[in-house]
Amino acid sequence: MTRNEGQPDILVTLTGVAADSASKPSAALSDPTRLLLHPLDVGITRGDGIFEAIGVNGGHPLELEAHLERLQRSARMLDLPPLRLDAIDAGVRLAIEQHTSVPELLVKVFVTRGPEASGEPTAWIHASEGPDYSRARSEGIAAVTLNRGYPRDIALTAPWLLQGAKTLSYAVNRSALREAALRGAQDAIFLSTDGFVLEGPASTVILRDARGFRTPPPEDGVLPGTTQVRIFRELEAQGFATVTEHIREEELRAAAAVWLVSSGRLVVPVRILDGAAVPLDCKVTDMMLDILTSVTNS
Amino acid sequence: MTRNEGQPDILVTLTGVAADSASKPSAALSDPTRLLLHPLDVGITRGDGIFEAIGVNGGHPLELEAHLERLQRSARMLDLPPLRLDAIDAGVRLAIEQHTSVPELLVKVFVTRGPEASGEPTAWIHASEGPDYSRARSEGIAAVTLNRGYPRDIALTAPWLLQGAKTLSYAVNRSALREAALRGAQDAIFLSTDGFVLEGPASTVILRDARGFRTPPPEDGVLPGTTQVRIFRELEAQGFATVTEHIREEELRAAAAVWLVSSGRLVVPVRILDGAAVPLDCKVTDMMLDILTSVTNS
C-alpha cells in the first residue's frame, strides 16, 4: 500500500460528541502532523474505542448515514455514551470540503472512551487519499481462509466479546493479514469453528451462486457491511436475487464468484482462494463498482 | 478505582527501542499531561501494539526481567521488530527513580508499531500510584465466569488470534469487566468453550485443591503470569505442591480457595463465584502478599 504524496491529509478534532457532554459540539481543523492523544486515553492504552471508514467518491460520501448509524451501534455495544451524530456528520463534511478534490478519499472517524476516568470521549476525523486499488479491482486478489476461533452464534451467546462492533482493538485483524501474507495471499476470509463464512479482517464477503448474491447476516457476529448493503439494495432494484443468510464453507469454495467489499477498496474479486482458482466475473465487478461510484448518494 | 491525588505521574518517552532502529536508544522525562501520539499511529487506530504493567513495591520492581521477556514474546507474536530490552529496562528504572517514593507504584510500558508505514515503533513508560486495594485483598471480591468463545487449544491451532499476547487491543477485556459489573461482580474469569478455566481479563487464576496450588498453562491461550510464576516459585521453595496444568470448570467451582493475581492488585481472593460462596484462606493470601512484597527481588 503506497500513499499518494502531495495531497495533504486533513485532521478535524471534535469536542462534545457525547450526547451527555457538558461542552457544545464543535469541529476544528487541526494540523495532521500534530500529536493528538493524552497518554492515559484508553483509546491507546486499551484499544477502547470505535471507528468508521467512509469512502468518498468525487466529493460524495458513500452511505454516510449508514456509517454514522453503525458508529452509534458500536458505541452502544461498548457502553459508550450516545453520540451526537449530527456533530460528527458536520465534521466529516468539513474534512471532505477541506481536502483537495481527489477521485477517491477515505474519511475515518475515531471515538475513544477518552482519558481514564474523564467520562469524556475523544473524537477526531482523518481524511486521506487512498492507495490506487485499480489493479486489485480488475485482476482480483489471492485470499486464504482463517479460523476465527468462534462458533457462528457467538454474538448472540457472548455479546461481551464484541463481535460485530467496529472497535479500535484490531490487532487480530492485522495479525490475520500478516498470516495471509505468509501464505502468499493479500487478504483473508474468517471462518467460524463450525464451518461458516464470516467476513474479511476489513471487508464483507459477497458470493454468487445458484441462489443469487449472498452474504452472511450480522447475527453471525460479522460487522453489518455498509458497502454490501448498498450493493444489495441496487442489485435488488435491478431484479437480482440477494440472500442475507449464513453461508457454509463448502458453498464459498463452490461459488461462481467471490468478492470482498469495503469502503476503501470498494469491490475486489477473489481470484484465488486457499490456492485454488475462483472464477472472475468482471461484468458483475464493474456493475458493483458502478453502483458505488454513481453520484446519486444518500 | 480512585486515583491517589497529589503524587504526580511520571511519563518517560523512549526512542530507538527497536533493535534495528536507526536512532540510538534514549529515554527522556516528559510532561505526563502532554499529548503523545501521532493520529496515524496504529497503536491508536488499530490497537496494534503491546504493553506490560510492572508492580513496584517500596521502589523495587517485581519480576522486571520476566515482564521484559514477556514484552519481547508479545513483540514476536505480533511480528514487531525485536526490542532493546536494556533500553526499556533503563527507562523503567528512570520512571521509578523520578516518581515520589510511594509504597505501591504501577509502571506501564507501551510499544506500538508506530505511525503507518514508518517502521519505527512508538514507546513510552507511564508510572502512577495505584488505587488502594487493601480491602479487596483482605475481604475478597465477587467474580463471574464468562465464556471466552474459544476452545482451550486456540493458541496452538490459530496463533493469528494472538491469545497469550499482551496487546493494546483490550476492548474485550474491558467489556468483560462491564458484563461482570452488570452481574453485580467486580471481576471475571474466562472459560473456554470446552469447559476449561482460562484467566481473568487482567489477572491470572490460581486455585488450591487436593493436588496443591494450580494454574492453567500458557498453551491454553492464557498470558504467562509473571506474578503467578513468582508466587509458585516461592511456594515450591517452601515445600508446597504446584501444578501448571489445565483446569476444568468443575474443579474451579470445587476449589478450596481461588485467587486472581496481577502486577497491580497483587493477590485478590475470590469470595463469591457466580453467586456461590468460595472459602477464603486468609493465611495463604497473606503468605502470597508477603512473597510479592519481600524486598529480595530479581
Interface residues (C-beta under 8 A of the other chain):
Chain A: M1 R3 D9 L11 P32 T33 R34 L35 L36 L37 H38 P39 L40 V42 G43 I44 T45 R46 G47 D48 G49 F51 L78 D79 K108 F110 T112 A117 W124 H126 L146 N147 R148 G149 Y150 P151 I154 T157 A158 P159 W160 L161 L162 Q163 A165 T167 L168 S169 Y170 A171 V172 N173 R174 S175 A176 R178 E179 T193
Chain B: M1 R3 D9 L11 P32 T33 R34 L35 L36 L37 H38 P39 L40 V42 G43 I44 T45 R46 G47 D48 G49 F51 L78 D79 K108 F110 T112 A117 W124 H126 L146 N147 R148 G149 Y150 P151 I154 T157 A158 P159 W160 L161 L162 Q163 A165 T167 L168 S169 Y170 A171 V172 N173 R174 S175 A176 R178 E179 T193
